[in-house]
Amino acid sequence: MPAPLVAASIAAILTAIAKGIYEIFKFLLYKYGKKIIFGTMFIVLYSSVLLTFVNKVNAEFSQLLTSLPSNSFSQAGLSLIPNNAITCASIVVSAKVAQMFFYFALGIARVKFKAQ
């Protein structure tokens, strides 16, 4: 296959995928309304920001522990933090996200119940 034909094929495939995704969002927006779509997008964005934050804190702690001089007060203070502190923080963040999903689903159920 010549290169321009391959590039045109890839462009056509990507266009079809983008159009399909657009149609799905258009249908969901029509069917369920803007509040549900924006609520879901908020939860996804909130989850990704929290996950990024926890990973960044984990990386900073790891780097900080290896760069501190031995027998320093900072290293002594950081040694009091348990090894699984980041894991515990991740569990708390996951529980918060699960709580948001629960309240969101509860709100949807309440709206559907009131509509009947």
DOSE-51125 format. One record per residue (C-alpha): residue number from 1; x negated, y, z negated; residue in one letter. Coordinates in pm, whole numbers, plus 50000, padded with zeros to 5 digits. Example, Ala and Ser with C-alpha at 12.3 -4.5 7.8 and 13.67 -1.06 7.14 Angstrom:
DOSE-51125
SITE num     u     v     w residuo
SITE   1 48770 49550 49220       A
SITE   2 48633 49894 49286       S
end
This chain:
DOSE-51125
SITE num     u     v     w residuo
SITE   1 50000 50000 50000       M
SITE   2 49865 50342 50083       P
SITE   3 49809 50579 49792       A
SITE   4 50076 50835 49892       P
SITE   5 50337 50559 49910       L
SITE   6 50243 50438 49561       V
SITE   7 50257 50793 49425       A
SITE   8 50596 50847 49585       A
SITE   9 50722 50518 49440       S
SITE  10 50604 50609 49091       I
SITE  11 50762 50953 49122       A
SITE  12 51091 50798 49233       A
SITE  13 51087 50551 48944       I
SITE  14 51013 50826 48688       L
SITE  15 51287 51043 48837       T
SITE  16 51536 50758 48811       A
SITE  17 51437 50691 48448       I
SITE  18 51467 51061 48358       A
SITE  19 51807 51080 48529       K
SITE  20 51923 50771 48339       G
SITE  21 51812 50917 48006       I
SITE  22 51984 51245 48093       Y
SITE  23 52307 51060 48174       E
SITE  24 52290 50869 47845       I
SITE  25 52249 51192 47647       F
SITE  26 52526 51358 47848       K
SITE  27 52760 51067 47773       F
SITE  28 52670 51064 47401       L
SITE  29 52719 51439 47381       L
SITE  30 53059 51411 47545       Y
SITE  31 53166 51107 47344       K
SITE  32 53037 51188 46996       Y
SITE  33 52984 51560 46990       G
SITE  34 52694 51789 46929       K
SITE  35 52682 51751 46552       K
SITE  36 52603 51380 46564       I
SITE  37 52339 51420 46833       I
SITE  38 52169 51709 46653       F
SITE  39 52194 51528 46319       G
SITE  40 52026 51223 46464       T
SITE  41 51756 51434 46627       M
SITE  42 51696 51610 46293       F
SITE  43 51656 51281 46110       I
SITE  44 51415 51148 46373       V
SITE  45 51213 51470 46367       L
SITE  46 51210 51478 45985       Y
SITE  47 51093 51117 45973       S
SITE  48 50813 51174 46221       S
SITE  49 50693 51487 46039       V
SITE  50 50688 51304 45706       L
SITE  51 50505 51008 45857       L
SITE  52 50247 51240 46013       T
SITE  53 50203 51420 45681       F
SITE  54 50150 51098 45485       V
SITE  55 49898 50970 45740       N
SITE  56 49711 51303 45731       K
SITE  57 49696 51298 45349       V
SITE  58 49569 50939 45360       N
SITE  59 49295 51032 45607       A
SITE  60 49193 51338 45402       E
SITE  61 49171 51135 45079       F
SITE  62 48960 50870 45249       S
SITE  63 48726 51131 45393       Q
SITE  64 48709 51323 45065       L
SITE  65 48619 51016 44859       L
SITE  66 48330 50928 45087       T
SITE  67 48191 51284 45110       S
SITE  68 48182 51371 44739       L
SITE  69 47847 51350 44563       P
SITE  70 47812 51076 44307       S
SITE  71 47865 51163 43940       N
SITE  72 48065 51478 44020       S
SITE  73 48371 51594 43828       F
SITE  74 48579 51589 44149       S
SITE  75 48496 51226 44209       Q
SITE  76 48575 51145 43847       A
SITE  77 48913 51316 43880       G
SITE  78 48995 51147 44210       L
SITE  79 48898 50810 44068       S
SITE  80 49201 50838 43839       L
SITE  81 49431 50822 44142       I
SITE  82 49527 50460 44204       P
SITE  83 49419 50291 44527       N
SITE  84 49779 50243 44637       N
SITE  85 49891 50605 44582       A
SITE  86 49941 50664 44955       I
SITE  87 50139 50341 44983       T
SITE  88 50361 50456 44697       C
SITE  89 50409 50793 44867       A
SITE  90 50502 50614 45190       S
SITE  91 50762 50409 45001       I
SITE  92 50913 50726 44854       V
SITE  93 50923 50890 45197       V
SITE  94 51086 50579 45346       S
SITE  95 51346 50580 45072       A
SITE  96 51420 50948 45139       K
SITE  97 51467 50878 45511       V
SITE  98 51694 50582 45431       A
SITE  99 51895 50811 45201       Q
SITE 100 51934 51063 45484       M
SITE 101 52056 50791 45722       F
SITE 102 52302 50668 45457       F
SITE 103 52446 51015 45394       Y
SITE 104 52464 51077 45768       F
SITE 105 52654 50750 45826       A
SITE 106 52878 50828 45529       L
SITE 107 52959 51168 45675       G
SITE 108 53047 51011 46011       I
SITE 109 53271 50756 45841       A
SITE 110 53441 51033 45642       R
SITE 111 53510 51233 45959       V
SITE 112 53651 50927 46136       K
SITE 113 53869 50843 45836       F
SITE 114 54009 51196 45815       K
SITE 115 54080 51194 46189       A
SITE 116 54313 50896 46154       Q
end
